[in-house]
Amino acid sequence: MVSDVQSLIIVFGHFVFLRQKVISGFATLLAYHISYLLLLIPGYIYISIFGLVWVLTSLLLLFFVSSCVFMWSCAGFVGLFSWCRIGF
């Protein structure tokens, strides 16, 4: 039987792990996003190629953030539910 303290430590560990993954993935995608934006500035020749990449990275960034927030909330709900079940 898992104690309340152990279940809280497990839930907290999941939150810390997910937060690190979200921050590192977000920073990487944001760096790519800014670099593509800087490549667009010098001339209009690259707009068709890099503009498409910029839009795709924007969509990927939006999808990544929304899926991580969804995972984060689901992990929190499952952890809270299991903690309440074990505690009561």
C-alpha positions in Angstrom: 0.0 0.0 0.0 1.4 3.4 -1.0 1.3 6.1 1.7 0.0 9.6 1.1 3.5 11.0 1.2 4.8 8.6 -1.4 1.9 9.3 -3.7 2.5 13.1 -3.3 6.2 12.6 -4.1 5.3 10.6 -7.2 2.8 13.2 -8.4 5.2 16.1 -7.7 8.0 14.2 -9.6 5.7 13.8 -12.6 4.9 17.6 -12.6 8.6 18.5 -12.4 9.5 16.1 -15.2 6.7 17.4 -17.5 7.6 21.0 -16.6 11.2 20.4 -17.7 10.1 18.8 -20.9 7.7 21.6 -21.7 10.3 24.3 -21.0 13.1 22.6 -23.1 10.8 21.8 -26.0 9.3 25.3 -25.9 12.7 27.0 -25.8 13.9 24.9 -28.8 10.9 25.6 -30.9 11.0 29.3 -30.0 14.6 29.5 -31.0 13.9 27.9 -34.4 10.9 30.2 -34.8 13.0 33.3 -34.1 15.8 32.2 -36.4 13.4 31.6 -39.3 11.8 35.0 -38.6 15.3 36.6 -38.8 16.0 34.9 -42.1 12.8 36.5 -43.5 14.0 40.0 -42.8 16.8 40.5 -45.4 14.8 40.0 -48.5 11.5 39.0 -50.0 13.0 36.1 -52.0 12.9 33.7 -49.0 9.4 34.6 -47.9 7.7 31.7 -49.9 10.1 29.0 -48.5 10.8 30.3 -45.0 7.3 31.8 -44.6 5.9 28.3 -45.0 8.4 26.9 -42.5 7.6 29.8 -40.1 3.9 29.0 -40.3 4.5 25.3 -39.8 6.7 25.9 -36.8 4.0 28.2 -35.4 1.4 25.5 -35.8 3.8 22.9 -34.3 4.5 25.3 -31.4 0.8 25.8 -30.8 0.2 22.0 -31.0 3.1 21.2 -28.7 2.0 23.7 -26.0 -1.6 22.7 -26.1 -0.8 19.0 -26.0 1.7 19.5 -23.1 -0.9 21.6 -21.2 -3.4 18.8 -21.8 -1.0 16.1 -20.7 -0.1 18.2 -17.6 -3.7 18.6 -16.6 -4.5 15.0 -17.2 -1.4 13.9 -15.2 -2.5 16.2 -12.4 -6.1 15.0 -12.4 -5.0 11.3 -12.4 -2.5 12.0 -9.6 -5.0 13.9 -7.5 -7.6 11.2 -8.1 -5.2 8.4 -7.0 -4.1 10.4 -4.0 -7.7 11.0 -2.9 -8.5 7.4 -3.4 -5.5 6.2 -1.4 -6.0 8.9 1.3 -9.7 8.2 1.8 
